[in-house]
């Protein structure tokens, strides 16, 4: 089984020097307490190259928070998967609910990005999740199944080792209201079923499924002992080395 994956999503926070300082603190503290976990930092585009220099020689991965689906072209303001590779990224977050909601990314657009990222040898951390309205309407399974089926349509079995799924209920992101382990386990089991239908039982059961949404040091321990949870995607609490690492260390025993 894969080691738990702990992803920091710094979103649009931090100048280069702030990001470098935070990355340095995380590298230093993880070195002192080596743990059987994988850590990836998803940092703002402008800080990727500087943070990469700090991560050299460590086992911490680097990720972009978005990318375009074309390699190059007249797409003002966009960044391509090749550019992310070039600057030292191993992975990219795609389909984050902030991209879906604020920037109106559709499942079809996310599918194109997934294919392009995999084609550039980037790992994909694909976010899926329902809104509060979906949950109230009892449509969680329907929404998540659609998001997965469309985004992963072009993905062959040989690429599944490059896919991580993050279940991020929209109502839990940045709100302080995290989903409880029972709710998470139910949705993760549904996601697992969909993955096994798409890729077959063996391959579908290998893909890691993370949880994200108001993960904090105070609520991380029960998530770490929930069998269905393969790691976490942490936003706000990843902006301080201490809180990020205390979340990460909850997953040491898994
Ligand atoms: P949050 O963000 O931990 O601040 O809720 C999680 C995310 O958006 O990935």
Boltz pocket constraint, residues with backbone or C-beta under 6 A from the ligand:
constraints:
  - pocket:
      binder: B
      contacts: [[A, 9], [A, 168], [A, 172], [A, 173], [A, 174], [A, 175], [A, 176], [A, 212], [A, 213], [A, 214], [A, 215], [A, 233], [A, 234], [A, 235], [A, 236], [A, 237]]
      max_distance: 6.0
